[in-house]
Each structure stands twice: as C-alpha cells, then as structure tokens.
Amino acid sequence: MKIVHVLGSALIVVCCLAAEPTWNPGDAAKEAEQDIRSGHIKFYWAGSIASRPVGVPFEVAKNYPKANAGIGCVTNDIPLRERQEEYARRYNEKMFAYVSQKH
C-alpha cells in the first residue's frame, strides 16, 4: 500500500511540473497560439500583494481565467521574475490581439 502512495505522489509531482510554462519568453507567442487553437483563453497575471494582468487592460483580463506568472510569491530569484513577466507580456499580447479581433 505504501508503494501505491509513493507512486501516486510522484505522478502528481511530475504532472504539476509538466504543466508549468517554460518561462522562456521566446516560447510565449507559440504557446499562446496553441491555447487559442484549443480554445483555452486566459491571461497571465503577476505581482505580489496587488497582482495585475501583464500588458493587458484590467477590464479585459478580468473576464477570462487568470494564470499565474508569479502571483503573491516572494522570491529572491529576480531573473526568474523578469522572465516570468516578459513571458506573460508576450503571451498576453498575442492573446489580447486574438480577443480584440474576435469582438
């Protein structure tokens, strides 16, 4: 029974890590296009106490699911935060262009 618990926990960890974006800003537009094709419209938000949609008007982003690009987390990894924000900006830019032309 213990082995089942260990294997189940390992599977959950792998799935969670696999779902995490690469945070490579160069991949953001491509991943946004994949989400558009699959109908999975969302906007990335970032910030600690007061999170905000990155590069998108709040009034637009609040109508869609919120994705985490470093919300509420305190970290000393400044380069990670910078990559997350740039990724979010590029992703959101592509998604916003799609949503804007759709309406």
Backbone bond lengths (Angstrom), bond angles and torsions (degrees), N, CA, C in turn:
res aa  C-N    CA-C-N  psi(-1)  N-CA   C-N-CA  omega(-1)  CA-C   N-CA-C  phi
1 M - - - 1.447 - - 1.524 110.41 -
2 K 1.323 116.28 -36.45 1.457 120.41 -179.73 1.529 110.97 -63.77
3 I 1.320 117.35 -37.94 1.467 121.16 -179.91 1.526 110.68 -64.10
4 V 1.327 117.48 -36.17 1.466 121.12 178.25 1.523 109.73 -64.60
5 H 1.317 116.34 -41.69 1.470 120.96 179.04 1.529 110.63 -63.92
6 V 1.319 116.91 -44.39 1.467 121.25 179.78 1.529 110.48 -63.97
7 L 1.314 117.07 -46.25 1.465 120.67 179.62 1.531 111.52 -64.51
8 G 1.306 116.63 -40.12 1.458 120.63 177.81 1.520 111.49 -63.09
9 S 1.324 116.60 -42.66 1.465 120.99 177.98 1.525 110.97 -64.13
10 A 1.315 117.04 -41.20 1.467 120.95 179.05 1.523 110.61 -63.52
11 L 1.315 116.75 -39.98 1.462 120.57 179.12 1.528 111.06 -63.57
12 I 1.297 117.14 -41.54 1.466 121.23 178.65 1.524 110.54 -62.79
13 V 1.308 117.82 -43.97 1.464 121.75 179.10 1.526 110.44 -61.72
14 V 1.316 117.43 -45.83 1.469 121.40 179.95 1.525 110.52 -61.81
15 C 1.316 117.51 -43.15 1.465 120.59 179.70 1.516 111.64 -64.06
16 C 1.308 116.91 -41.21 1.465 120.55 179.51 1.524 111.13 -65.76
17 L 1.311 117.12 -41.40 1.454 120.12 179.22 1.520 111.47 -69.53
18 A 1.304 117.39 -35.74 1.463 120.68 -179.70 1.524 111.38 -69.28
19 A 1.322 117.79 -27.73 1.459 121.38 -178.79 1.522 112.66 -79.97
20 E 1.293 117.69 -14.50 1.460 122.48 -177.91 1.524 110.53 -72.01
21 P 1.335 117.14 133.99 1.472 118.70 176.50 1.528 110.99 -61.17
22 T 1.300 115.82 161.88 1.466 120.82 179.82 1.517 111.56 -74.14
23 W 1.316 117.11 -22.31 1.467 125.02 -174.03 1.516 111.41 63.21
24 N 1.330 116.62 16.73 1.457 120.54 172.73 1.531 106.41 -86.66
25 P 1.341 117.77 110.78 1.460 119.79 -177.23 1.526 113.80 -54.12
26 G 1.327 117.37 -27.65 1.457 120.76 178.32 1.515 113.70 -65.95
27 D 1.334 117.32 -21.07 1.469 122.17 -179.79 1.523 113.30 -92.22
28 A 1.310 117.98 -9.99 1.466 121.52 -170.32 1.523 113.36 -61.42
29 A 1.320 118.02 -48.25 1.470 120.51 -177.83 1.527 110.75 -63.82
30 K 1.320 116.82 -40.71 1.469 120.91 179.55 1.532 110.35 -63.62
31 E 1.319 116.77 -42.42 1.459 120.17 -179.82 1.527 110.77 -69.71
32 A 1.327 117.75 -33.23 1.463 120.42 175.47 1.527 110.05 -65.14
33 E 1.324 116.67 -41.93 1.469 120.54 178.41 1.529 111.07 -61.98
34 Q 1.336 117.14 -39.24 1.467 120.67 177.58 1.529 110.24 -63.54
35 D 1.332 116.73 -41.98 1.462 120.42 179.56 1.525 111.14 -67.13
36 I 1.332 117.05 -37.23 1.467 120.67 177.19 1.523 109.89 -62.73
37 R 1.340 116.46 -46.30 1.471 120.25 179.62 1.527 111.82 -60.84
38 S 1.330 116.49 -35.83 1.462 119.64 -178.83 1.529 112.45 -86.60
39 G 1.325 116.87 -1.90 1.463 120.38 178.63 1.513 113.77 78.03
40 H 1.313 117.59 16.83 1.456 122.57 -178.35 1.534 109.31 -98.66
41 I 1.321 116.46 81.30 1.453 122.43 -177.42 1.525 108.52 -85.02
42 K 1.318 116.33 128.38 1.468 122.39 178.31 1.523 107.74 -156.06
43 F 1.319 115.60 166.19 1.460 121.07 174.84 1.521 108.62 -131.12
44 Y 1.334 115.66 140.18 1.457 121.46 177.38 1.522 110.31 -82.23
45 W 1.318 114.56 137.11 1.458 123.00 177.33 1.524 107.81 -117.60
46 A 1.323 116.10 150.91 1.462 121.20 178.30 1.530 108.99 -143.72
47 G 1.299 115.36 161.79 1.459 121.29 177.76 1.513 110.76 127.85
48 S 1.295 115.94 162.20 1.458 118.91 -177.49 1.518 110.80 -92.85
49 I 1.293 119.05 -87.26 1.466 120.94 -176.13 1.525 110.60 -72.15
50 A 1.308 116.41 -45.59 1.464 120.96 179.98 1.523 108.82 -113.45
51 S 1.320 117.21 90.67 1.463 119.82 179.89 1.515 109.35 -73.07
52 R 1.326 115.17 155.88 1.458 121.51 -178.57 1.513 109.33 -146.87
53 P 1.333 116.54 154.84 1.462 118.55 174.02 1.526 107.95 -72.07
54 V 1.294 116.82 135.05 1.464 121.33 -175.16 1.522 109.84 -82.95
55 G 1.333 116.16 113.94 1.457 121.56 174.22 1.518 116.09 73.04
56 V 1.323 117.23 15.95 1.464 121.85 -177.83 1.529 107.77 -133.51
57 P 1.341 117.77 140.44 1.462 118.54 176.49 1.529 111.82 -57.87
58 F 1.306 116.00 135.78 1.460 121.89 -179.91 1.525 111.06 -55.35
59 E 1.319 117.15 -40.97 1.466 121.78 -177.09 1.531 112.16 -61.67
60 V 1.309 117.30 -28.38 1.469 120.94 177.60 1.521 109.93 -82.63
61 A 1.323 116.31 -51.25 1.469 121.39 -173.95 1.523 113.19 -62.88
62 K 1.319 117.57 -31.41 1.475 119.34 -176.88 1.527 112.92 -65.85
63 N 1.333 116.57 -15.08 1.462 120.60 -179.39 1.526 113.91 -87.94
64 Y 1.317 116.92 1.04 1.469 121.80 -176.54 1.523 109.44 -128.45
65 P 1.332 116.80 163.02 1.467 119.28 176.39 1.522 111.77 -56.95
66 K 1.319 114.36 147.35 1.456 122.71 -178.02 1.530 109.44 -100.50
67 A 1.333 116.24 126.75 1.462 121.43 176.17 1.527 108.24 -107.61
68 N 1.303 115.97 147.77 1.461 122.58 -174.06 1.523 112.15 -90.66
69 A 1.330 115.12 118.07 1.468 120.74 173.44 1.526 108.25 -119.34
70 G 1.321 115.54 45.86 1.455 120.32 -179.40 1.512 111.85 99.11
71 I 1.320 117.08 52.98 1.465 121.67 179.97 1.517 109.72 -93.40
72 G 1.318 115.79 126.31 1.450 121.52 171.65 1.512 116.50 67.28
73 C 1.285 117.62 4.44 1.456 119.93 -178.19 1.525 109.56 -93.22
74 V 1.286 115.42 139.52 1.455 120.32 174.42 1.520 106.62 -103.01
75 T 1.309 115.43 123.56 1.451 119.43 -179.27 1.512 109.61 -143.36
76 N 1.302 115.34 152.19 1.464 120.71 174.88 1.524 110.54 -94.78
77 D 1.314 116.73 0.38 1.470 121.40 -178.47 1.530 108.87 -86.65
78 I 1.316 115.89 79.15 1.465 121.94 -177.63 1.531 111.52 -61.71
79 P 1.340 120.04 -42.29 1.466 119.17 177.23 1.533 112.96 -58.40
80 L 1.339 117.72 -36.41 1.470 120.55 176.55 1.518 110.04 -62.57
81 R 1.320 117.41 -47.56 1.465 121.11 179.45 1.524 111.23 -59.49
82 E 1.317 116.85 -41.23 1.458 120.35 179.08 1.524 111.07 -64.02
83 R 1.339 117.19 -42.09 1.470 120.48 177.19 1.517 110.97 -64.62
84 Q 1.330 116.86 -41.99 1.460 120.55 179.44 1.527 111.11 -61.25
85 E 1.324 116.84 -44.46 1.474 119.66 -179.51 1.520 111.55 -66.92
86 E 1.322 117.70 -40.76 1.465 120.20 179.56 1.525 110.30 -68.13
87 Y 1.320 116.98 -40.46 1.461 121.19 175.75 1.525 109.20 -59.09
88 A 1.331 116.38 -49.43 1.457 121.76 -178.86 1.527 110.94 -60.66
89 R 1.322 117.75 -41.44 1.462 121.03 179.79 1.524 110.97 -61.55
90 R 1.335 116.63 -46.82 1.472 120.26 -179.09 1.521 112.04 -67.80
91 Y 1.319 116.25 -42.80 1.473 121.05 178.69 1.526 109.30 -61.54
92 N 1.329 116.35 -51.39 1.455 121.57 -177.58 1.526 111.95 -62.68
93 E 1.308 116.59 -35.58 1.462 120.54 178.45 1.534 110.30 -59.65
94 K 1.319 115.71 -45.94 1.469 121.18 179.30 1.533 110.63 -65.74
95 M 1.324 116.29 -44.18 1.460 121.28 -179.06 1.530 110.73 -66.40
96 F 1.320 117.01 -40.12 1.464 120.93 179.80 1.518 111.05 -65.21
97 A 1.326 117.21 -40.00 1.471 120.76 176.96 1.527 110.19 -59.97
98 Y 1.324 116.91 -41.19 1.469 121.06 179.62 1.532 110.52 -66.47
99 V 1.316 116.85 -48.53 1.460 121.41 -177.83 1.532 110.30 -64.29
100 S 1.311 117.55 -37.64 1.464 121.58 -178.62 1.520 111.97 -67.20
101 Q 1.317 117.47 -39.81 1.471 119.97 -178.94 1.530 111.41 -76.71
102 K 1.325 115.48 -23.56 1.455 120.68 -178.89 1.526 111.35 -70.83
103 H 1.318 117.02 -29.17 1.466 120.82 -176.12 1.491 112.48 -107.31
